[in-house]
Amino acid sequence: DSVHEGSGADFNSIVSLGLVRNTFELAADMSKSLGVDAGRQEKWRHILKNLSGFATQEKDGVTVFRYTEKGTAWWGGNTLGIQHIYPAGAIGLDSDPKLLEVSRNTIRVMSRWFDGNGMNSFYAAAVRAGYDPEIILQKLREMIEKVGDTNGFTRGNVHGVENCSIVPNAINEMLCMGHQNVLRVFPVWPKDKNARFMSIRVWGAFLVSGELKGGKVLYVKIHSEKGRDCTLVNPWQQQEVDVYLAGKKVETLKGDRFVMKTKAGQTVVLGPAGGRCPISE
């Protein structure tokens, strides 16, 4: 299972482990949503429970990921060393803090911010690991100034797909993240930078809008396409949250995170408790 082209007979490639986990988690989710293959769920859960963990090693004085359990330890180019984080999605902000620390160490040591093959995954992986948002934005700007082209692609890259959505993908994840079916707004965004986004699509078939101003989230607007439960990390931390439907308060929620029942086609607005509906729907 070569982690790279020509890297040899590697064992337990870090990318393969991430993609296998992604495959069976997705299969289980689709099975439940579609009401099919319920008899396979136990086997899938067994596979997920018994998958090997991600190997680590020491490099530049910190613990980083090893590219494989046996075989290739490191690679001087490309970004396979973080692709279990993104796009495989095996690590996110709810992961074990030690695993997130190793993720951030690996990103810092790799420093592949200008890698022609892997920029499309490197920036998003940094966001998923909770890397310093100021550095992410700085490197995005430097990358655009260095290799950006007028059509939004990058100069001198003949591969094509490696150019896809480097900047919008990273920015969207910084503003609104639905990874592992947990919705977060402005999760990896500098709190002193005002920002607003509209209708970013996240896991669970939700379209989300929100605004950050003066270091505070003003509102969150959620449109549910399929009526699934929505788990939201409280944008106002310990403060209670009012939920509005058609401009009228229908519920007050509290806690670090909460689960909202939704209906297909329904739009709700959330704001800090005790005020008025912050926007019109």
C-alpha positions as semicolon CSV with decimal commas, in nm:
position;residue;x (nm);y (nm);z (nm)
1;D;0,000;0,000;0,000
2;S;0,237;0,272;-0,124
3;V;0,169;0,607;0,038
4;H;0,336;0,778;-0,259
5;E;0,395;0,686;-0,620
6;G;0,695;0,456;-0,615
7;S;0,737;0,459;-0,237
8;G;0,741;0,080;-0,218
9;A;0,566;-0,183;-0,008
10;D;0,442;0,042;0,270
11;F;0,217;-0,089;0,548
12;N;-0,080;0,105;0,687
13;S;-0,041;0,423;0,488
14;I;-0,174;0,718;0,685
15;V;-0,388;0,824;0,389
16;S;-0,539;0,479;0,341
17;L;-0,628;0,454;0,709
18;G;-0,807;0,788;0,687
19;L;-0,992;0,699;0,368
20;V;-1,100;0,358;0,496
21;R;-1,245;0,526;0,805
22;N;-1,419;0,782;0,586
23;T;-1,565;0,507;0,366
24;F;-1,723;0,308;0,646
25;E;-1,848;0,612;0,837
26;L;-2,011;0,736;0,517
27;A;-2,158;0,393;0,442
28;A;-2,309;0,376;0,791
29;D;-2,454;0,726;0,757
30;M;-2,603;0,653;0,414
31;S;-2,739;0,320;0,533
32;K;-2,922;0,489;0,820
33;S;-3,054;0,776;0,607
34;L;-3,176;0,549;0,327
35;G;-3,305;0,273;0,552
36;V;-3,102;0,000;0,380
37;D;-2,833;-0,254;0,475
38;A;-2,903;-0,236;0,848
39;G;-2,759;-0,585;0,883
40;R;-2,416;-0,460;0,777
41;Q;-2,390;-0,189;1,042
42;E;-2,241;-0,417;1,307
43;K;-1,962;-0,527;1,071
44;W;-1,887;-0,170;0,973
45;R;-1,870;-0,064;1,339
46;H;-1,635;-0,355;1,409
47;I;-1,402;-0,244;1,129
48;L;-1,401;0,117;1,251
49;K;-1,337;0,012;1,611
50;N;-1,041;-0,206;1,513
51;L;-0,865;0,015;1,258
52;S;-0,504;0,091;1,340
53;G;-0,421;0,431;1,478
54;F;-0,197;0,682;1,304
55;A;0,176;0,619;1,353
56;T;0,391;0,903;1,488
57;Q;0,759;0,994;1,502
58;E;0,983;1,270;1,633
59;K;1,095;1,537;1,389
60;D;1,242;1,882;1,449
61;G;1,194;1,835;1,822
62;V;0,819;1,762;1,812
63;T;0,590;1,464;1,758
64;V;0,454;1,444;1,404
65;F;0,272;1,184;1,199
66;R;0,467;0,906;1,032
67;Y;0,353;0,849;0,675
68;T;0,318;0,473;0,730
69;E;0,333;0,224;1,015
70;K;0,609;0,035;0,832
71;G;0,797;0,167;0,532
72;T;0,805;0,530;0,423
73;A;0,844;0,761;0,723
74;W;0,846;1,102;0,552
75;W;0,836;1,260;0,209
76;G;0,998;1,580;0,091
77;G;0,713;1,705;-0,127
78;N;0,337;1,686;-0,178
79;T;0,097;1,671;0,119
80;L;0,010;1,305;0,174
81;G;0,120;1,343;0,535
82;I;-0,193;1,543;0,623
83;Q;-0,451;1,403;0,381
84;H;-0,596;1,177;0,651
85;I;-0,704;1,507;0,809
86;Y;-0,835;1,649;0,482
87;P;-0,993;1,533;0,258
88;A;-1,029;1,200;0,444
89;G;-1,178;1,379;0,745
90;A;-1,037;1,143;1,010
91;I;-0,933;1,428;1,242
92;G;-1,127;1,738;1,342
93;L;-1,185;1,983;1,625
94;D;-1,360;1,716;1,833
95;S;-1,061;1,482;1,811
96;D;-0,836;1,401;2,106
97;P;-0,632;1,714;2,199
98;K;-0,306;1,518;2,171
99;L;-0,400;1,407;1,819
100;L;-0,476;1,768;1,728
101;E;-0,140;1,878;1,868
102;V;0,037;1,619;1,652
103;S;-0,167;1,742;1,355
104;R;-0,061;2,102;1,408
105;N;0,301;1,997;1,463
106;T;0,294;1,805;1,135
107;I;0,151;2,102;0,946
108;R;0,417;2,333;1,090
109;V;0,705;2,095;1,013
110;M;0,578;2,010;0,663
111;S;0,504;2,375;0,581
112;R;0,377;2,285;0,233
113;W;0,189;2,612;0,187
114;F;0,319;2,649;-0,170
115;D;0,318;2,287;-0,284
116;G;0,190;2,257;-0,642
117;N;0,045;1,911;-0,584
118;G;-0,107;1,951;-0,241
119;M;-0,212;2,306;-0,160
120;N;-0,576;2,214;-0,217
121;S;-0,565;1,984;0,086
122;F;-0,299;2,151;0,301
123;Y;-0,486;2,471;0,388
124;A;-0,812;2,292;0,464
125;A;-0,626;2,039;0,680
126;A;-0,474;2,326;0,877
127;V;-0,823;2,461;0,941
128;R;-0,958;2,120;1,048
129;A;-0,670;2,090;1,297
130;G;-0,734;2,434;1,447
131;Y;-0,410;2,590;1,322
132;D;-0,345;2,959;1,383
133;P;-0,593;3,139;1,153
134;E;-0,366;3,442;1,115
135;I;-0,094;3,220;0,969
136;I;-0,342;3,045;0,738
137;L;-0,465;3,379;0,599
138;Q;-0,110;3,512;0,569
139;K;0,003;3,205;0,374
140;L;-0,304;3,220;0,149
141;R;-0,220;3,580;0,062
142;E;0,145;3,495;-0,001
143;M;0,044;3,201;-0,220
144;I;-0,190;3,416;-0,430
145;E;0,075;3,685;-0,472
146;K;0,337;3,426;-0,564
147;V;0,154;3,187;-0,798
148;G;-0,204;3,313;-0,830
149;D;-0,351;3,362;-1,176
150;T;-0,638;3,574;-1,303
151;N;-0,870;3,276;-1,345
152;G;-0,839;3,168;-0,982
153;F;-0,605;2,881;-1,064
154;T;-0,230;2,879;-1,004
155;R;0,039;2,958;-1,257
156;G;0,262;2,685;-1,393
157;N;0,054;2,392;-1,266
158;V;-0,042;2,159;-1,550
159;H;-0,218;1,900;-1,334
160;G;-0,552;2,080;-1,316
161;V;-0,736;1,924;-1,022
162;E;-0,468;2,033;-0,775
163;N;-0,578;2,391;-0,839
164;C;-0,940;2,335;-0,743
165;S;-1,089;2,573;-0,488
166;I;-0,776;2,626;-0,278
167;V;-0,882;2,965;-0,143
168;P;-1,265;2,936;-0,124
169;N;-1,242;2,590;0,030
170;A;-1,009;2,708;0,305
171;I;-1,205;3,028;0,371
172;N;-1,538;2,844;0,382
173;E;-1,401;2,598;0,638
174;M;-1,265;2,886;0,847
175;L;-1,602;3,059;0,847
176;C;-1,838;2,764;0,877
177;M;-1,758;2,400;0,945
178;G;-1,994;2,102;0,955
179;H;-1,729;1,832;0,993
180;Q;-1,843;1,514;1,171
181;N;-2,200;1,648;1,173
182;V;-2,118;1,924;1,422
183;L;-2,185;2,278;1,304
184;R;-1,940;2,551;1,403
185;V;-1,944;2,913;1,289
186;F;-1,619;3,113;1,269
187;P;-1,435;2,817;1,429
188;V;-1,090;2,904;1,294
189;W;-1,120;3,271;1,213
190;P;-0,948;3,571;1,378
191;K;-1,202;3,716;1,619
192;D;-1,084;4,071;1,545
193;K;-1,162;4,041;1,172
194;N;-1,522;4,124;1,084
195;A;-1,671;3,870;0,846
196;R;-2,003;3,759;0,702
197;F;-2,101;3,456;0,497
198;M;-2,419;3,339;0,330
199;S;-2,557;2,993;0,253
200;I;-2,247;2,782;0,303
201;R;-2,346;2,418;0,263
202;V;-2,242;2,185;0,544
203;W;-2,289;1,819;0,636
204;G;-2,645;1,727;0,720
205;A;-2,800;1,919;0,428
206;F;-2,793;2,262;0,593
207;L;-2,731;2,602;0,435
208;V;-2,577;2,833;0,694
209;S;-2,527;3,209;0,713
210;G;-2,370;3,419;0,987
211;E;-2,192;3,742;1,076
212;L;-1,904;3,831;1,309
213;K;-1,860;4,196;1,404
214;G;-1,655;4,355;1,679
215;G;-1,547;4,015;1,802
216;K;-1,905;3,894;1,852
217;V;-2,127;3,666;1,646
218;L;-2,439;3,865;1,561
219;Y;-2,655;3,582;1,432
220;V;-2,664;3,238;1,276
221;K;-2,920;3,148;1,010
222;I;-2,981;2,783;0,925
223;H;-3,190;2,647;0,640
224;S;-3,261;2,274;0,666
225;E;-3,305;2,095;0,335
226;K;-3,379;1,747;0,472
227;G;-3,507;1,798;0,825
228;R;-3,216;1,629;1,002
229;D;-3,110;1,705;1,359
230;C;-2,859;1,990;1,376
231;T;-2,583;1,982;1,638
232;L;-2,441;2,331;1,691
233;V;-2,147;2,446;1,901
234;N;-2,282;2,750;2,087
235;P;-2,143;3,061;1,911
236;W;-2,211;3,258;2,230
237;Q;-2,035;3,006;2,456
238;Q;-2,215;2,988;2,793
239;Q;-2,486;3,237;2,699
240;E;-2,839;3,116;2,630
241;V;-2,954;3,126;2,269
242;D;-3,294;3,223;2,133
243;V;-3,430;3,047;1,824
244;Y;-3,661;3,236;1,588
245;L;-3,897;3,101;1,326
246;A;-4,059;3,354;1,092
247;G;-3,932;3,628;1,324
248;K;-4,095;3,487;1,637
249;K;-3,907;3,328;1,924
250;V;-3,994;2,959;1,949
251;E;-3,726;2,820;2,178
252;T;-3,436;2,905;2,408
253;L;-3,132;2,677;2,413
254;K;-2,836;2,660;2,648
255;G;-2,510;2,474;2,687
256;D;-2,173;2,452;2,512
257;R;-2,349;2,274;2,226
258;F;-2,704;2,168;2,160
259;V;-2,912;1,962;1,920
260;M;-3,199;2,125;1,733
261;K;-3,480;1,939;1,567
262;T;-3,545;2,075;1,217
263;K;-3,801;2,028;0,943
264;A;-3,729;2,001;0,572
265;G;-3,751;2,343;0,409
266;Q;-3,748;2,526;0,744
267;T;-3,528;2,828;0,818
268;V;-3,440;2,938;1,170
269;V;-3,241;3,231;1,304
270;L;-3,038;3,215;1,624
271;G;-2,919;3,502;1,839
272;P;-2,810;3,571;2,196
273;A;-3,098;3,539;2,440
274;G;-3,289;3,841;2,563
275;G;-3,297;4,045;2,245
276;R;-3,498;4,063;1,927
277;C;-3,464;3,851;1,616
278;P;-3,130;3,981;1,483
279;I;-3,227;3,964;1,113
280;S;-3,529;3,909;0,895
281;E;-3,555;3,566;0,737
